[in-house]
């Protein structure tokens, strides 16, 4: 079974990006038959990256998230935008997961990206920066065209779930593309684990 890890770059309880991730997770599991690991809200558990902290040993929240990402065939990230770029908590997590240099859990990992914002730009600058950072981490970008959800709060219902048809269509199309990408890789590989990438246990 294909497994997708899904990560919201927001810590906010009423986040439109977290709503987009929940919508993607529902569609992946209910309509596409994929397993899903949702990382919403977990970024706040990860301590600030520093080489000193890395040399002292991997903090448990970092090790646990790295293991979840490593076990997934692909990663889908939705980012908000703060001051024209990605949130610090998201960048911090990517910094951890890029280590050790050239051996991070994101090397070779297929990643799909989207962004949501209450503005008319849909956090497009942040997503552009996110995609650049991911390539520096060695990830493989699945979608050539960024998926942007502008005026995102208008796409939520009273319970904070994504319901606006055009926004749902965009999220579901990206999710389907991600699952299809993993399925294509799995068919080309001579084993049953799909495109999951293992890494040395000492780095978990």
N, C-alpha and C positions, 0 to 999 in steps of 0.2 A: 504493500500500500504506500502510495506517495504521502509524504509528510511535509507540511509547510509550517515554518515558524513565522509568526506574525507579530510585529513590533510597532507599538505606537510611541512616537517621540514626545508625547505629552504626559505630564503627571496629573493634569487637571481632571477632576472627576467628571465634569461635563464636557470633556474634549470632543470636538467633532472628528479629530483624527482617531481617537479611540473608538468612536461610533463607526467610522469607516472600517476599522480593523474588525470590529464585531460583525459587521455586515459581510465582510470578506470571509470571515471564519464560518459563519452560518452557511454561506453559499458553497464554500469549499467542501464542508462536511455533508451537508444535506443534499446538494445537487450534483457534486462532482465525486463524492465518495472518498475524499482525501482526509487524512488525519491532520489535525491542527494543534499547534502549540502556541497559545496566545500569551504574549509577553507584556500586555497592557499593565502599566503601573509599576513594573519591576525595576525601571531604570533608577528610581530613587534609592534603591537598596545598594547600588554600586558606588563604592568610595571613589574619590578623586584619583585619577591615574597619576602616578609618578614612578620613575625608574627605581627609586628607593623602595617604594611599596612593592613593586614587582620583585625585586631582589629578596625581599623579606618573605615572600611566599604569596601565592594567589589568594586573595580574600574569597571566602566561601560564596558570596553572591556572584562574583565574577566566574568562579569555577563552575557553579551550577548553571549559569546562563550559557557559558561556552559549551557545556555538555549538551544542553538543549539545542543550541544552534548547530552543533556538529552532527547531531542525530537527525537533523532535518535535511530534506532534499533541496530546499530553497528557503529563502527568507523574503518576506514582504514587509516593507517599512512604510509607514505613513507619518509624515513630519509636519508639525506646525512651523511658523516662522516668527522669530523674535529678533527685532532690530535687523531685519534683512538677511538672517541666516538661520542655521539649524540651532535648536535648543542646546545649551551646554550639556545637559544630562545625556542627550543622544550622542553628541560628539565624544563625550567622555567614555561611554560604553564602547563606541567604535575604536577609540584609542586602545582600550584594554584588549579588545578582541583582535586587534592587528598585531599583537605581540605574541611571541618574539618576532622580530622583523623577518618577514618572508615565510613565517611558519604559523601565522595566526589562523584562527578558525574561519576567517572570511576568504582566505586564499582559494580561488576557484569556486567559491560558493555562488550559485545563481541567486541574484537579488532583484526583486521588482520594487519600484518606488512609486509613491503617490504623495500628495500633500493636500491639506485642507486648511482653510482660513476664512474668517468672517469677512475679509476684504474681497474685492473683486479680482484680485490677482491670485488667490488661492495658494498662497505661500510658494509661488513659483521660484522666487530667488532661493529660498531655503532648499527646495528640492534640487535645484541646480547645484548648490554647494554640496548637498548630501551625495549626489551622484559622483561628483568629483572625488570626495573623500572615499567613497566606496571603491572607486577604481584605484586609488592610492593604496587601499587595503588589499588589493588583489582580487576583489569580487568581480563577477561577470554580470553585467546589467542585462536583465531580461527584456525590458521594454525600451525601445528606442525613443519613443515619444512619452515624455512625462505625463502622468495622469494628475490633473489639477482639479480640485473641487472648490470653486470660488463661492462666496456668500454661503458658507457651509452651515451656519446656524439656521438659515432658512430651510435647509434640507432635513432638519431634525424634527421629530415629533415631540410631544410634551414629555415623553419618557426619555428623551435624549438619544433615540435611535434614528439611524439614517433611513429615510423613507421616500425622499424626493426621487421620482423615477429616473431622471437623467443622471443624477449622482449615483444611484444604485446600479444603473446600467454600466457606468464607467468603472465602478469598483468590481462588479461581477466580470466584466470583460477582462480586466487586468488579472483577476484571480484565475479565470479560465486559461489565460495565456500562461500564467505561471505553472499551473498544473500540466498543461500541454507540453511546456518546455521540459519539465521533469520527466514526463512520460516518454518523450522523444529520446532523452538521454538514457533512460532506463532500458529502452528497447535496443540501444546501441551498445550497451555494456554487457559483458559476459557473466554478470552476477546479479543477485536479486536485491541488492541494497540501493539501487538507483544511484543518483549522483552524490550521495552523502560522502563527505570527506572525513576520514579519520585523522587524528593528530596524536602526537606522543602523549601518553598518559601523564608524564611529568609536567606537562603544560596545562593540564585541566584546571 
